């Protein structure tokens, strides 16, 4: 029973976070003071804890290759699923390819440094550079 409550709580938190991110993304540039810290600080922290800390960290002792594949695939899927669903076009899933390499680099950084902070900071840097490029 306790595991069911923890799973429900975790799933609810992740769903609420994704809804929040989607709502903030819909704001576009109208409220950059909110969007920018979320994109540069919060999203990398949450994503790295989830995909590298939880998924990769739990699976790498069983199968290092599977841990890399699954954590990178889930990371990529997270970034494109809303476009695929909202447009009713699974062709958007091809966009997952652009997120596989960063996911692989973040997992490698975590594995070789032994700390999530390396991948979190690297992810923050990538998001900050992306945001800067989009804003320019």
Secondary structure, 3 states (H helix, E strand, C coil): CHHHHHHHHHHHHHHHHHHHHHHHHHHHHHHHHHHHHHHHHHHHHHHHHHHHHHHHHHHCCCCHHHHHHHHHHHHHHHHHHHHHHHCCCHHHHHHHHHHHHHHHHHHHHHHHHCCHHHHHHHHHHHHHHHHHHHHC
